[in-house]
Amino acid sequence: MNNRNIRKLATRGPFWLRGLVLAAIPVFLLLLVISCGTVSRSVVVLPDVPGAKYIGSKECEQCHEQLCKGFATADHARLIAQGTNALGAGCESCHGPCSLHSDSGGEVLPPHSFTSGRPQSGSFGARAPLPPPRATETVCFQCHADVRGQFGLPNHHPVTEDKLSCSACHSPHKGSIYTGGGGALLSQNESCVRCHPSQRGPFVFQHEAMREGCTTCHAPHGSVNAKLLTARNANLCLKCHFQQISGGEILIGGSDHTLRVQQGTCWTAGCHEAVHGSRVSPSLRF
């Protein structure tokens, strides 16, 4: 129903219908405003530690001046909120209430100082007086529950096995969350090629997908497919390489692939093994 019909009902329709339309207009406008609004802050559940209280990020600056100065540029800086109700929404969102740490002059570590490994229970499963330091990824999962699910997929980076931490690829304290830095796609690749140097190149013939970023083909946290691929077969390639049916033939890149696509994936059928780049073949064949 367009605006013209709404106005007609509101002025010429039956009394009960006019009242219904007039009452619906404010609700419609309210929903319109809400649907167009966005927020730039996250809601976090702050950890509770017996005997410790929240003191606010300003207190952290007394000793961690450089770290706090860099944090102003961090993607995670949006966790900081104003007002007494959000006193702990900042550094202590991840590190826990730091009153004991501050009062002791740093001798007492923050409740969550992020030592490696999983939290250890006491004898016979009894809980310690203070909760042990949480592994880094455990804290990250408090807000990034979707990523926690991805690490539960059959193929994933070994974060939950304590062989890799979130901070190996993400910088929580300064600048972009990607350690490669910035929003440029090529700089994001730096996080990947530090551990996968053979995919860096240089190549004489580089796969154009490398310029779009590794995440064009790979799911960085986890996938149901081998090698963290976002698709398990030729459909991965066909997202970028246009397929055309002509005269009963399957044409890809103007070349007949009718029989080739039946021999396996593009990179296992002996056609395009050099998926990241080649030094001898523009078709990425070797």
C-alpha positions as CSV (number, residue, x, y, z in Angstrom):
1,M,0.0,0.0,0.0
2,N,1.5,3.3,-1.0
3,N,1.4,6.6,0.8
4,R,-1.4,7.9,-1.4
5,N,-3.7,5.0,-0.4
6,I,-2.8,5.4,3.3
7,R,-3.8,9.1,3.2
8,K,-7.0,8.2,1.4
9,L,-8.0,5.6,4.1
10,A,-7.1,8.0,6.9
11,T,-9.4,10.8,5.5
12,R,-12.2,9.0,3.7
13,G,-12.4,5.4,5.1
14,P,-14.7,4.2,7.9
15,F,-14.1,5.7,11.4
16,W,-12.6,2.5,12.9
17,L,-10.3,2.1,9.9
18,R,-9.2,5.7,10.0
19,G,-8.3,5.3,13.6
20,L,-6.4,2.1,12.9
21,V,-4.4,3.7,10.1
22,L,-3.6,6.8,12.2
23,A,-2.4,4.6,15.1
24,A,-0.3,2.6,12.7
25,I,1.6,5.5,11.2
26,P,3.7,6.4,14.3
27,V,4.5,2.7,14.8
28,F,5.6,2.5,11.1
29,L,7.8,5.6,11.4
30,L,9.4,4.2,14.6
31,L,10.2,0.9,13.0
32,L,11.7,2.8,10.0
33,V,14.0,4.8,12.3
34,I,15.1,1.7,14.2
35,S,15.7,-0.4,11.1
36,C,18.0,2.3,9.7
37,G,19.9,2.9,12.9
38,T,23.3,1.3,13.6
39,V,25.5,1.0,16.7
40,S,29.3,0.9,16.9
41,R,29.7,-0.6,20.3
42,S,29.6,-4.2,21.6
43,V,27.9,-5.6,24.6
44,V,30.1,-7.7,26.8
45,V,29.6,-9.8,29.9
46,L,32.2,-8.7,32.3
47,P,34.0,-11.5,34.3
48,D,33.3,-11.6,38.1
49,V,36.3,-12.2,40.3
50,P,35.9,-12.5,44.1
51,G,37.8,-9.9,46.1
52,A,38.5,-7.7,43.1
53,K,36.7,-4.7,41.6
54,Y,36.7,-2.7,38.5
55,I,38.8,0.5,38.5
56,G,38.5,1.7,34.9
57,S,40.9,2.0,32.0
58,K,42.2,5.4,33.2
59,E,44.0,3.6,36.1
60,C,45.8,1.4,33.6
61,E,47.4,4.4,32.0
62,Q,49.4,5.1,35.1
63,C,51.8,2.2,34.3
64,H,50.9,1.2,30.8
65,E,51.0,4.5,29.1
66,Q,52.3,3.5,25.7
67,L,49.9,0.5,25.5
68,C,46.9,2.6,26.4
69,K,48.0,5.3,23.9
70,G,48.1,2.7,21.1
71,F,44.8,1.2,22.2
72,A,43.1,4.4,21.2
73,T,43.7,3.4,17.5
74,A,42.6,-0.2,18.0
75,D,39.5,-1.7,16.6
76,H,38.7,-3.0,20.2
77,A,38.7,0.6,21.5
78,R,35.0,0.8,20.7
79,L,34.5,-1.4,23.8
80,I,35.2,1.7,25.9
81,A,32.0,3.4,27.0
82,Q,31.3,6.4,29.1
83,G,29.7,6.5,32.5
84,T,30.0,4.6,35.8
85,N,27.9,1.7,34.6
86,A,30.5,1.0,31.9
87,L,33.5,1.4,34.2
88,G,34.9,-2.0,33.4
89,A,34.2,-1.8,29.7
90,G,37.7,-1.3,28.4
91,C,41.0,-3.0,29.4
92,E,39.2,-5.0,32.1
93,S,36.7,-6.4,29.6
94,C,39.4,-8.9,28.8
95,H,41.8,-8.8,31.7
96,G,39.2,-8.8,34.5
97,P,38.9,-6.4,37.5
98,C,42.3,-5.1,38.3
99,S,42.0,-3.5,41.7
100,L,44.3,-6.0,43.3
101,H,46.8,-5.7,40.5
102,S,46.8,-1.9,40.8
103,D,46.9,-1.8,44.7
104,S,49.9,-4.1,44.7
105,G,51.9,-2.0,42.3
106,G,51.8,-4.7,39.7
107,E,53.0,-7.6,41.9
108,V,49.7,-9.3,41.7
109,L,48.9,-10.2,38.1
110,P,45.5,-9.3,36.6
111,P,42.9,-12.0,37.1
112,H,43.3,-12.9,33.4
113,S,46.9,-12.5,32.4
114,F,46.5,-14.8,29.4
115,T,49.1,-17.5,30.1
116,S,49.0,-20.2,27.4
117,G,46.9,-23.3,27.8
118,R,43.6,-24.1,29.3
119,P,42.4,-23.3,32.9
120,Q,43.4,-26.0,35.3
121,S,41.0,-27.2,38.0
122,G,42.1,-27.9,41.5
123,S,42.5,-31.3,43.3
124,F,39.5,-33.6,42.7
125,G,37.9,-30.9,40.6
126,A,37.7,-28.3,43.4
127,R,37.8,-24.7,42.4
128,A,40.7,-22.5,43.3
129,P,40.0,-19.4,45.5
130,L,40.6,-17.2,42.4
131,P,39.9,-18.4,38.9
132,P,43.1,-19.3,37.0
133,P,44.2,-17.2,34.0
134,R,42.1,-17.9,31.0
135,A,43.7,-18.8,27.7
136,T,43.5,-15.9,25.2
137,E,41.1,-17.6,22.9
138,T,38.7,-18.3,25.7
139,V,38.3,-14.6,26.4
140,C,37.9,-13.9,22.6
141,F,35.1,-16.4,22.4
142,Q,33.1,-14.5,25.0
143,C,32.2,-12.0,22.3
144,H,33.1,-14.0,19.1
145,A,30.8,-17.0,19.6
146,D,30.5,-17.5,15.9
147,V,34.2,-17.9,15.6
148,R,34.2,-20.4,18.4
149,G,31.8,-22.5,16.3
150,Q,34.0,-22.3,13.2
151,F,36.9,-23.7,15.3
152,G,34.7,-26.7,16.0
153,L,34.6,-27.6,12.3
154,P,36.5,-30.6,11.0
155,N,39.3,-28.5,9.4
156,H,40.5,-25.5,11.4
157,H,43.5,-23.6,12.6
158,P,44.9,-25.3,15.7
159,V,43.8,-22.6,18.2
160,T,41.7,-24.8,20.4
161,E,44.6,-27.3,20.5
162,D,46.8,-24.6,22.1
163,K,49.2,-24.6,19.1
164,L,48.2,-21.1,17.9
165,S,46.6,-18.2,19.6
166,C,44.2,-15.5,18.3
167,S,46.8,-12.9,18.8
168,A,49.0,-14.6,16.2
169,C,46.8,-13.2,13.6
170,H,44.9,-10.4,15.4
171,S,46.2,-7.4,17.3
172,P,43.9,-6.5,20.2
173,H,45.8,-3.5,21.5
174,K,46.8,-1.3,18.5
175,G,45.5,-0.5,15.0
176,S,43.7,-2.9,12.8
177,I,42.6,-6.2,14.3
178,Y,44.5,-7.8,11.4
179,T,48.3,-8.0,12.2
180,G,49.0,-7.4,8.5
181,G,47.6,-3.9,9.2
182,G,45.1,-1.6,7.5
183,G,42.1,-2.4,5.4
184,A,44.1,-3.1,2.2
185,L,43.5,-6.6,1.1
186,L,47.2,-7.3,0.3
187,S,48.3,-6.2,3.7
188,Q,45.8,-8.6,5.3
189,N,47.5,-11.4,3.4
190,E,50.6,-10.7,5.4
191,S,49.0,-12.5,8.4
192,C,48.8,-15.6,6.3
193,V,52.1,-15.6,4.5
194,R,54.1,-15.3,7.7
195,C,53.3,-18.9,8.3
196,H,52.7,-19.9,4.7
197,P,55.8,-18.4,3.0
198,S,55.7,-20.6,-0.1
199,Q,52.4,-19.0,-1.1
200,R,53.9,-15.5,-1.0
201,G,55.8,-15.7,-4.3
202,P,57.0,-13.8,-6.1
203,F,55.5,-15.4,-9.1
204,V,55.9,-14.6,-12.8
205,F,52.2,-15.4,-13.2
206,Q,50.2,-14.7,-10.1
207,H,46.7,-15.9,-9.5
208,E,44.5,-12.9,-9.6
209,A,42.7,-14.2,-6.5
210,M,45.8,-13.5,-4.5
211,R,45.2,-9.8,-5.1
212,E,41.7,-10.1,-3.6
213,G,42.9,-11.7,-0.4
214,C,43.4,-15.2,0.9
215,T,39.9,-15.2,2.4
216,T,38.5,-15.2,-1.2
217,C,39.2,-19.0,-1.2
218,H,39.9,-19.9,2.4
219,A,37.9,-19.6,5.6
220,P,40.5,-18.4,8.1
221,H,39.1,-20.0,11.2
222,G,37.5,-23.3,10.1
223,S,35.7,-25.1,7.3
224,V,34.1,-28.4,6.5
225,N,36.4,-28.6,3.5
226,A,40.1,-29.6,3.4
227,K,42.7,-26.8,3.4
228,L,40.0,-24.5,4.8
229,L,38.5,-23.9,1.4
230,T,35.2,-22.1,1.2
231,A,34.0,-24.7,-1.4
232,R,35.2,-28.2,-2.0
233,N,35.1,-28.6,-5.8
234,A,35.2,-26.6,-9.0
235,N,32.4,-24.3,-7.7
236,L,35.2,-22.5,-5.8
237,C,36.8,-21.5,-9.1
238,L,33.5,-20.8,-10.9
239,K,32.7,-18.0,-8.4
240,C,35.2,-15.9,-10.4
241,H,35.7,-17.8,-13.7
242,F,32.5,-17.5,-15.7
243,Q,31.0,-20.7,-17.1
244,Q,29.1,-20.7,-20.4
245,I,27.2,-23.5,-22.0
246,S,27.3,-23.4,-25.8
247,G,26.4,-26.2,-28.3
248,G,26.5,-28.8,-25.5
249,E,30.0,-27.7,-24.4
250,I,31.1,-26.2,-21.1
251,L,33.2,-23.2,-21.9
252,I,35.4,-21.6,-19.2
253,G,37.6,-18.8,-20.2
254,G,36.6,-19.5,-23.9
255,S,38.1,-23.0,-23.6
256,D,36.2,-26.3,-23.8
257,H,36.1,-27.9,-20.3
258,T,33.4,-30.4,-20.9
259,L,35.6,-33.4,-20.1
260,R,38.0,-31.7,-17.8
261,V,35.5,-30.8,-15.2
262,Q,34.7,-34.5,-14.9
263,Q,38.2,-35.4,-13.9
264,G,38.2,-33.8,-10.5
265,T,38.7,-30.3,-9.1
266,C,40.5,-27.7,-11.1
267,W,43.7,-28.1,-9.0
268,T,43.7,-31.9,-8.7
269,A,42.9,-32.9,-12.3
270,G,46.4,-32.1,-13.5
271,C,45.3,-28.8,-15.0
272,H,45.9,-25.9,-12.6
273,E,48.1,-27.2,-9.8
274,A,49.8,-23.9,-9.2
275,V,46.8,-22.3,-7.6
276,H,48.6,-19.4,-6.0
277,G,50.9,-18.6,-8.9
278,S,53.3,-20.1,-11.4
279,R,56.8,-19.1,-12.6
280,V,56.4,-20.8,-16.1
281,S,52.7,-21.0,-17.0
282,P,50.1,-18.2,-17.4
283,S,47.4,-20.9,-17.0
284,L,48.9,-21.9,-13.6
285,R,49.5,-25.4,-14.8
286,F,52.8,-26.0,-13.0
